[in-house]
Amino acid sequence: MNVKYCLPQKELRSIVSRFWHGEVDLKEGKGLYRIIASGNTGIIIQLFQNQSVLYNKENQKALPKSFIYGQKSDSPCLNYFAHKATVLGVDLHPTAFKKIFGLHATELTNTLADAEDLLLSEVCRQLYESTSTQEAIKILENHFLRYAITSSNQEIEYIIQKLNKTCELANTTSLAEEVNMSRRSFQRKFKEVVGIDAYTYSRIMRFQKALHFMQNSQATSLTQVAYEVGYADQSHFGREFRVFVGDSPKAFLQNSYFMDTPQIDISIPFRIIGLE
């Protein structure tokens, strides 16, 4: 899949991290993708299709033509395209799900929902009738603008920014004190807004930072990668890596490829990994 990226207009930066779109050409022989924990939620839309051509490899069932996915905290899943397709993706900010859909983010943790069940029917109709990815992005931007003025969950947004800047694992007691909340209230609110607890989120962010090191060849060995992002040793790194990827770091480098170009903004996580 050849992927291109588009930043949202300034007013939407607190809701949308980025838009992306790609063309799937099965002649390349690369239609299988591993979906991993990224620390955010988002939307996938298959444009210019009468029906979905994206399938889950495990159960061989077609995914919805458009769907909203929640946080992923467990092992990866494998999806594949049965035919060529044009795909539009929306990477949402970690705190945007509840703001947009009015639901606790835990409702979709480790699962997905048909976009037609959560987005306005008029928005879905316009997306399916769009004739270009640029038109579809504009439709989504216009829809999201109604939520951009909402400034709730500032405490959680502050903590997200803090965790994104460090490789340290979250200490919920100290984080709760930092935003003047009880530990229990903080844990409950973080999970409602983000979809996973703060400790799990910090584990995913550390894992994501390791992926960036591996992609950009900023470390000479996997041992150095483990050291740079705060794992106790390479063995610890390997165990955590298998949780989120299902493979060892070495096997991952041998049979996978990054969809994103090198040197991409480290604040934007990987979610879709191609399989050779």
C-alpha positions in Angstrom: 0.0 0.0 0.0 1.4 3.4 -1.0 0.5 5.7 1.8 0.2 9.5 1.8 -0.4 11.7 4.8 -2.3 14.9 5.3 -2.4 17.0 8.5 -5.8 18.3 9.6 -6.6 22.0 9.6 -5.3 23.9 12.7 -8.7 23.9 14.5 -8.7 20.1 14.5 -5.2 19.4 15.8 -6.6 18.5 19.3 -8.9 15.9 17.8 -7.2 14.5 14.7 -3.5 13.6 14.6 -3.5 13.0 10.8 -5.4 11.8 7.8 -3.8 9.2 5.6 -4.8 7.4 2.4 -3.4 4.6 0.4 -3.9 2.5 -2.8 -3.8 -1.2 -2.3 -2.5 -3.0 -5.5 -2.4 -6.7 -5.0 0.0 -7.0 -8.0 2.6 -6.0 -5.5 1.8 -9.2 -3.5 1.6 -7.3 -0.3 -2.0 -7.4 0.9 -1.5 -8.7 4.4 -1.2 -6.4 7.3 -0.6 -6.7 11.1 -2.6 -4.3 13.3 -0.7 -3.5 16.5 -1.3 -1.4 19.6 -0.7 2.3 18.8 -2.2 4.2 21.8 -4.9 5.9 19.8 -8.3 5.2 18.2 -9.4 6.0 14.6 -11.5 5.5 11.5 -10.9 3.4 8.4 -13.0 4.0 5.3 -12.9 2.1 2.0 -13.7 4.6 -0.7 -15.2 4.0 -4.1 -16.3 0.4 -3.2 -19.7 -1.1 -3.3 -18.7 -3.5 -0.5 -15.8 -4.2 1.8 -12.8 -6.0 0.4 -10.9 -6.0 3.8 -11.0 -9.3 5.7 -9.8 -10.6 9.1 -7.4 -13.4 8.4 -8.3 -15.5 11.5 -12.1 -15.8 10.9 -12.1 -14.9 7.2 -15.0 -12.4 7.8 -15.2 -9.1 5.9 -14.8 -6.0 8.1 -17.3 -3.2 7.6 -16.7 -1.0 4.6 -16.1 1.8 7.1 -15.4 1.3 10.8 -14.3 3.0 13.9 -11.6 1.1 15.9 -10.8 1.4 19.6 -7.6 1.1 21.6 -5.7 -2.1 21.1 -4.0 -3.5 24.2 -3.6 -7.2 23.4 -1.9 -9.2 20.7 -2.1 -8.0 17.1 -4.6 -9.1 14.5 -4.0 -9.9 10.8 -6.1 -8.3 8.1 -5.9 -8.6 4.3 -7.4 -7.1 1.2 -9.1 -9.5 -1.2 -9.1 -6.9 -4.1 -7.4 -3.6 -4.9 -8.8 -0.7 -2.8 -8.6 2.9 -1.9 -8.4 3.4 1.9 -8.8 6.6 3.9 -7.7 6.5 7.5 -8.1 9.0 10.4 -5.8 8.8 13.3 -7.6 10.4 16.3 -6.0 12.0 19.2 -6.0 9.6 22.2 -8.6 11.7 24.1 -10.9 12.4 21.0 -13.1 9.3 21.0 -15.4 10.2 23.9 -15.5 13.9 22.7 -16.7 12.8 19.2 -18.9 9.8 19.8 -20.2 10.5 23.3 -19.2 7.1 24.6 -16.6 5.8 27.0 -13.6 4.8 25.0 -13.6 1.4 26.7 -16.7 0.5 24.7 -14.5 -0.2 21.7 -11.2 -1.3 23.4 -9.8 -4.3 21.4 -12.7 -4.2 18.9 -14.4 -2.0 16.3 -17.8 -0.8 15.2 -19.4 -0.1 11.9 -19.0 3.6 11.2 -22.6 3.8 10.1 -23.6 3.0 13.8 -21.7 5.9 15.2 -21.3 8.6 12.5 -24.2 10.6 11.3 -25.9 8.8 8.3 -25.5 12.0 6.3 -21.8 12.0 6.8 -21.5 8.3 5.7 -23.6 9.0 2.6 -21.4 11.9 1.6 -18.3 9.8 2.1 -19.6 7.0 0.0 -20.6 9.5 -2.7 -17.3 11.4 -2.7 -15.2 11.2 -5.8 -11.7 11.8 -4.4 -9.8 11.3 -1.1 -9.4 15.1 -0.8 -13.2 15.5 -0.9 -13.7 12.8 1.7 -11.2 14.4 4.0 -13.0 17.7 3.7 -16.3 16.0 4.6 -14.7 14.6 7.7 -13.1 17.8 8.7 -16.4 19.7 8.4 -18.0 17.0 10.6 -15.2 17.1 13.3 -15.3 20.9 13.5 -18.4 20.8 15.6 -16.4 19.0 18.4 -13.3 21.2 18.2 -14.7 23.8 20.6 -15.1 21.2 23.4 -12.3 21.6 25.8 -13.2 18.9 28.4 -10.7 16.3 29.8 -7.8 18.8 30.1 -6.3 16.9 32.9 -6.1 13.7 30.8 -4.8 15.6 27.8 -2.0 17.0 30.0 -1.1 13.5 31.2 -1.1 12.1 27.7 1.3 14.8 26.6 3.5 14.0 29.6 3.5 10.3 28.9 4.3 10.8 25.2 7.5 12.7 26.1 9.0 10.0 28.3 9.9 6.3 28.2 9.0 5.9 31.9 6.1 3.8 32.9 3.1 5.6 34.5 2.9 5.9 38.2 -0.8 6.5 38.7 -0.4 7.8 42.2 2.0 10.6 41.3 0.1 11.4 38.0 -3.2 11.7 40.0 -1.6 14.1 42.5 -0.2 16.2 39.6 -3.7 16.9 38.3 -5.3 17.2 41.8 -7.4 14.0 41.6 -7.7 11.0 43.8 -5.9 7.9 42.4 -9.2 6.1 41.9 -10.9 9.0 40.1 -7.9 9.5 37.9 -7.7 5.8 36.9 -11.5 5.8 36.1 -11.4 9.0 34.1 -8.3 8.1 32.1 -9.8 4.7 31.1 -13.1 6.3 30.2 -11.5 8.9 28.0 -8.6 7.0 26.5 -9.9 3.4 26.5 -7.0 1.8 28.5 -5.4 2.6 31.8 -2.4 5.0 32.1 0.1 2.2 32.9 -0.9 0.2 29.7 -0.8 3.4 27.7 2.8 4.2 28.9 3.8 0.6 28.0 2.5 1.0 24.5 4.3 4.4 24.1 7.6 2.8 25.2 7.0 0.0 22.7 6.2 2.6 20.0 9.4 4.5 20.7 11.3 1.2 20.2 9.7 0.8 16.8 10.8 4.2 15.8 14.4 3.4 16.8 14.2 0.2 14.8 12.8 1.9 11.7 15.2 4.8 11.7 18.3 2.7 12.5 19.1 5.0 15.4 20.6 2.0 17.3 23.3 -0.4 16.3 21.7 -3.4 18.0 18.4 -4.6 19.6 20.2 -4.4 23.0 20.8 -0.7 22.4 17.2 -0.2 21.4 16.2 -1.8 24.7 18.5 0.4 26.6 17.5 3.6 24.8 13.8 3.3 25.6 14.1 2.1 29.2 13.7 -1.7 29.1 15.7 -3.6 31.8 17.5 -5.7 29.2 17.0 -7.2 25.8 15.1 -10.2 27.3 12.6 -7.7 28.9 12.3 -5.9 25.6 11.7 -9.2 23.7 8.9 -10.2 26.1 7.1 -6.9 25.8 7.6 -6.8 22.0 5.9 -10.3 21.7 2.9 -9.0 23.6 2.2 -6.2 21.2 3.6 -7.7 17.9 3.3 -11.5 18.3 6.9 -11.9 17.1 10.4 -11.4 18.4 12.1 -8.2 17.4 14.5 -10.1 15.2 11.7 -12.0 13.4 9.7 -8.8 13.0 12.6 -7.1 11.2 12.9 -10.2 8.9 9.3 -10.6 7.8 7.7 -7.1 8.2 7.9 -3.7 6.7 6.9 -0.3 7.9 4.1 1.5 6.1 5.4 4.9 7.2 8.5 6.6 5.7 11.6 6.9 7.9 12.0 9.9 10.2 8.2 10.3 10.5 7.2 12.4 13.6 7.9 10.2 16.6 4.8 11.5 18.3 2.7 9.7 15.7 2.6 5.9 16.4 2.7 3.0 14.0 -0.5 0.9 13.8 -0.4 -0.9 10.5 2.6 -3.1 9.7 3.0 -4.8 6.4 4.0 -8.5 6.2 6.3 -9.8 3.5 
